[in-house]
């Protein structure tokens, strides 16, 4: 078994910080068409002309802003096709109290890709409602036996409330020493509920292996003709004593799968332990968040917070400067110009052109 270690989360280098004012000016110039606040509901038509670099940053291709109405009456917003030299970025914005901030425009943000401003911003929209692909990954090791039933019930309620029958899909995976899929990709609530109820606690904990496997075997392969939002709901205390992969490898596999991790800590003590730091790194590096319910009975509240996060996301597609599909890892640094707001976005990606 490999010795566990943490991937580093480095911010911009000294050179990047020195050039930051110049680069932010360049990004602001590219965002000029989107300075007006976007409406909560996208307009049925765009007044911009297709193909114009100045208008591509503010709107999608013709027809992309028109969505179908879901069962719950909310509008499903379709992203334009992402080309091999473009990077899609889905993120959320919160204030200091954790409240999600809507109605921000492209000009409210600054972005660096590999410490350079993007060549252009091709698309920006707020409050997207893309189809969901959700993996429910539940720690079924001995360490959480006493609270396992509460975890199961909260996860079931989350799936029943969040998933839309026509457009969303989910799978269920439990793990102790090995990960086990008890419900494969489906939108059938009965199958998902059965998969959660089938899990039984016992054995050691291979958290990193489970995250890596869920991304490699399930989320990475979930691709289709239309964009989707992929998320992993990870319920665990963050402890690991059996994994064969490093924490950094699990994070990189999530980034390859373009998956956001929302973690729910099952550590009910007031202090934050080593396991909580692991969950924080998994969620932060992938653009998600870790929730700390004060008791097992409050887990349902954390699931509601995750639901709100999934329905409060922004979408950005940009063309990086000096981009090459050579498989290299490129860093992303995105923040809101109002420093009272916090942006949660993935920290990087692999330039594979896929």
C-alpha positions in Angstrom: 0.0 0.0 0.0 1.3 3.4 -0.9 2.0 6.0 1.7 -0.9 8.6 1.7 0.0 12.1 0.8 -1.7 15.3 -0.2 -1.6 17.1 -3.5 -0.5 20.7 -3.2 -2.8 23.5 -4.0 -0.6 26.3 -5.2 -1.9 29.7 -6.1 -0.4 31.9 -8.8 3.4 32.1 -8.9 5.3 35.3 -8.2 5.4 36.0 -11.9 1.6 35.4 -12.1 0.9 37.8 -9.3 3.2 40.5 -10.8 1.4 40.2 -14.2 -2.1 39.9 -12.6 -3.2 43.5 -13.1 -2.3 43.4 -16.8 -4.0 40.1 -17.3 -7.2 41.0 -15.5 -7.4 44.1 -17.7 -7.2 41.8 -20.8 -9.9 39.6 -19.3 -12.1 42.5 -18.6 -11.8 43.7 -22.2 -12.8 40.3 -23.5 -15.9 40.5 -21.2 -17.1 43.9 -22.2 -20.2 42.6 -24.1 -21.4 40.8 -20.9 -21.3 43.7 -18.5 -25.0 43.9 -18.2 -26.5 41.6 -15.6 -27.8 38.4 -17.1 -31.5 37.8 -16.4 -32.4 34.8 -14.2 -34.3 33.3 -17.1 -32.4 33.3 -20.4 -34.1 35.2 -23.2 -35.7 33.3 -26.0 -33.6 35.2 -28.6 -30.2 36.7 -28.8 -29.7 40.0 -30.5 -26.1 39.3 -31.2 -24.7 38.2 -34.5 -23.2 34.7 -34.7 -19.5 34.5 -35.3 -18.6 37.9 -33.9 -15.7 37.7 -31.3 -17.2 40.5 -29.3 -20.6 38.9 -29.0 -19.5 35.3 -28.5 -18.5 36.2 -25.0 -21.9 37.3 -24.1 -24.1 34.7 -25.7 -24.2 31.2 -27.1 -24.8 30.3 -30.8 -28.2 31.0 -32.1 -30.8 28.8 -30.4 -28.5 27.8 -27.6 -30.3 30.1 -25.2 -33.6 28.3 -25.7 -34.3 25.5 -23.3 -37.0 23.0 -22.8 -39.2 23.2 -19.7 -38.7 20.5 -17.1 -41.2 18.7 -15.0 -40.6 21.2 -12.2 -41.2 24.2 -14.5 -37.7 25.4 -14.5 -36.0 26.1 -17.8 -33.2 23.8 -19.0 -30.4 25.8 -20.5 -28.4 24.2 -23.3 -24.7 24.9 -23.6 -23.2 25.3 -27.1 -20.9 22.7 -28.5 -17.5 22.8 -26.8 -14.6 22.5 -29.4 -11.3 20.8 -28.7 -9.5 24.1 -28.1 -12.1 25.4 -25.6 -12.4 24.8 -21.9 -15.8 24.5 -20.2 -16.0 25.7 -16.6 -18.9 25.3 -14.2 -18.7 27.2 -10.9 -20.7 28.7 -8.0 -20.4 32.0 -6.1 -21.2 32.5 -2.4 -20.9 35.3 0.1 -19.2 35.1 3.4 -22.3 33.5 4.9 -22.4 30.7 2.3 -25.4 32.2 0.4 -25.3 31.6 -3.3 -25.0 34.8 -5.4 -27.1 34.9 -8.7 -27.2 37.5 -11.4 -23.5 38.3 -11.8 -22.1 39.1 -15.2 -19.0 38.0 -17.0 -17.3 41.3 -16.3 -17.6 40.5 -12.5 -14.9 37.8 -12.8 -11.2 37.4 -13.5 -9.7 34.3 -15.0 -6.1 33.0 -15.5 -5.3 29.8 -17.4 -1.8 28.7 -16.8 -1.2 32.2 -15.5 -2.4 33.8 -18.7 -5.6 35.6 -19.6 -7.7 33.6 -22.0 -7.5 34.4 -25.7 -11.3 34.9 -25.7 -14.4 34.0 -23.7 -16.8 32.2 -26.0 -19.8 31.8 -23.7 -21.0 32.9 -20.3 -24.3 32.3 -18.6 -25.6 32.2 -15.0 -28.1 29.9 -13.3 -27.7 27.0 -15.7 -29.9 23.9 -15.4 -28.2 21.2 -17.3 -29.1 17.5 -16.9 -27.4 16.0 -13.9 -25.1 12.9 -13.7 -24.7 12.2 -10.0 -22.7 9.5 -8.3 -23.7 8.7 -4.7 -20.6 7.3 -3.0 -21.1 6.1 0.6 -18.6 5.1 3.1 -19.7 1.6 4.3 -16.7 0.9 6.5 -16.9 -0.2 10.1 -16.1 3.3 11.4 -19.5 4.8 10.4 -21.7 1.8 11.4 -23.6 3.7 14.2 -24.9 6.3 11.8 -25.2 4.4 8.6 -29.0 4.2 8.6 -29.3 7.9 8.7 -26.9 8.3 5.8 -29.0 5.9 3.7 -32.3 7.7 4.4 -30.8 11.1 3.7 -29.3 10.0 0.4 -32.6 8.4 -0.7 -34.5 11.7 0.1 -31.9 13.7 -1.8 -32.2 11.5 -5.0 -36.0 11.6 -4.9 -36.1 15.3 -4.6 -33.2 16.3 -6.9 -33.3 14.0 -9.9 -35.7 14.8 -12.7 -37.1 11.6 -14.2 -36.5 12.5 -17.9 -33.1 14.2 -17.9 -31.1 13.2 -14.8 -29.3 10.0 -14.0 -27.4 8.6 -11.0 -25.6 5.6 -9.7 -24.9 4.3 -6.2 -21.5 3.0 -4.9 -20.6 1.9 -1.4 -17.1 1.2 -0.3 -15.1 -0.3 2.5 -11.9 -2.1 1.4 -13.3 -2.3 -2.1 -15.9 -0.2 -4.0 -19.1 -1.8 -5.0 -21.8 -0.4 -7.4 -25.2 -1.4 -6.1 -27.2 0.7 -8.6 -25.8 1.5 -12.1 -26.7 4.6 -14.1 -30.5 5.0 -14.0 -33.3 7.5 -13.5 -35.5 4.9 -11.8 -36.0 6.0 -8.1 -36.9 2.5 -7.0 -33.6 1.1 -8.3 -31.6 3.8 -6.7 -33.3 3.4 -3.4 -32.8 -0.4 -3.5 -29.1 0.2 -4.3 -28.7 2.4 -1.2 -30.6 0.0 1.1 -28.5 -2.9 -0.2 -25.3 -1.4 1.3 -24.1 -2.9 4.6 -21.3 -1.4 6.8 -18.2 -3.4 7.6 -14.4 -3.7 6.9 -11.6 -1.2 6.4 -11.7 2.1 4.4 -10.3 2.7 0.9 -11.7 6.2 0.3 -9.2 7.2 -2.4 -9.7 4.0 -4.3 -13.4 4.5 -4.3 -13.2 8.1 -5.6 -10.7 7.1 -8.3 -12.8 4.1 -9.4 -16.1 6.0 -9.4 -14.5 8.7 -11.7 -12.6 6.3 -13.9 -15.3 3.6 -14.5 -18.5 5.6 -14.2 -18.2 9.4 -14.5 -15.4 9.6 -17.1 -17.3 7.3 -19.5 -20.6 9.2 -19.1 -20.4 11.3 -22.3 -23.0 12.2 -24.8 -23.9 14.6 -27.6 -25.1 17.2 -25.1 -23.3 18.8 -22.1 -24.2 17.5 -18.6 -23.2 18.5 -15.1 -21.3 15.7 -13.3 -21.1 15.6 -9.5 -20.1 13.1 -6.8 -21.9 13.2 -3.5 -19.3 11.7 -1.1 -20.5 10.7 2.4 -17.5 9.8 4.6 -15.4 10.7 7.6 -12.5 11.1 5.3 -10.3 8.4 6.9 -8.4 6.1 4.7 -6.3 3.0 5.7 -6.5 0.7 2.7 -6.2 2.6 -0.6 -3.6 1.7 -3.3 -3.8 5.1 -5.0 -2.7 8.5 -3.6 -5.1 11.3 -2.8 -3.6 13.4 -5.6 -4.3 10.6 -8.1 -8.0 10.5 -7.0 -8.3 14.2 -7.5 -6.7 14.1 -10.9 -9.1 11.4 -12.0 -12.0 13.6 -10.9 -10.6 16.4 -13.0 -10.3 14.1 -16.0 -13.9 13.1 -15.5 -14.9 16.8 -15.1 -16.6 15.9 -11.9 -17.4 18.2 -8.9 -17.2 16.6 -5.4 -19.7 17.6 -2.7 -18.6 15.9 0.5 -20.6 15.4 3.7 -18.5 14.8 6.7 -19.7 12.2 9.2 -17.4 13.5 11.9 -19.8 14.9 14.5 -17.1 16.2 16.9 -16.6 20.0 17.1 -13.0 19.7 16.0 -11.9 19.1 12.5 -9.6 16.1 12.1 -7.3 14.8 9.4 -10.2 13.1 7.6 -12.0 16.5 7.3 -8.9 18.0 5.7 -9.0 15.2 3.1 -12.6 15.9 2.3 -11.9 19.6 2.0 -9.1 19.0 -0.5 -11.2 16.6 -2.6 -14.0 19.1 -2.8 -12.0 22.3 -3.1 -9.7 21.0 -5.9 -12.7 19.9 -8.0 -14.8 23.0 -7.4 -17.2 21.6 -4.8 -17.7 22.0 -1.1 -17.6 20.1 2.1 -20.5 20.2 4.5 -20.3 19.5 8.3 -23.8 18.7 9.7 -23.6 19.0 13.5 -25.4 15.7 14.0 -26.5 12.7 12.0 -30.1 14.0 12.1 -29.0 17.2 10.3 -27.6 15.3 7.2 -30.8 16.1 5.3 -29.9 19.8 5.6 -26.5 19.2 4.0 -28.2 17.4 1.1 -30.5 20.4 0.6 -27.5 22.7 0.5 -26.0 20.5 -2.2 -29.2 20.6 -4.2 -29.1 24.4 -4.0 -25.5 24.4 -5.2 -26.3 22.2 -8.2 -29.1 24.6 -9.2 -27.1 27.8 -8.7 -24.2 27.3 -11.0 -22.6 29.5 -13.6 -21.2 28.3 -16.9 -18.2 29.7 -18.8 -16.5 28.5 -22.0 -13.2 30.1 -23.0 -10.3 29.6 -25.4 -7.0 29.5 -23.6 -3.9 31.4 -24.8 -1.1 29.1 -26.1 -3.3 26.0 -26.0 -1.9 22.7 -27.2 -3.7 19.3 -26.9 -0.5 17.6 -25.5 -2.1 16.1 -22.4 -0.4 18.5 -20.0 -2.0 19.7 -16.8 -3.1 23.4 -16.9 -4.0 25.4 -13.9 -7.2 27.5 -13.5 -7.4 30.6 -11.3 -10.9 32.2 -11.3 -12.2 34.7 -8.8 -14.8 37.4 -8.4 -13.7 41.0 -8.5 -15.8 41.6 -5.4 -13.5 40.0 -2.9 -16.4 39.5 -0.5 -17.6 36.7 -2.8 -16.0 33.2 -3.0 -15.8 31.3 -6.3 -15.8 27.5 -6.3 -14.4 26.1 -9.5 -12.0 23.3 -10.4 -8.3 24.2 -10.1 -7.1 22.7 -13.4 -7.6 20.3 -16.2 -5.7 18.1 -18.7 -5.3 19.5 -22.2 -6.4 16.3 -24.0 -8.7 17.9 -26.5 -11.6 15.7 -25.5 
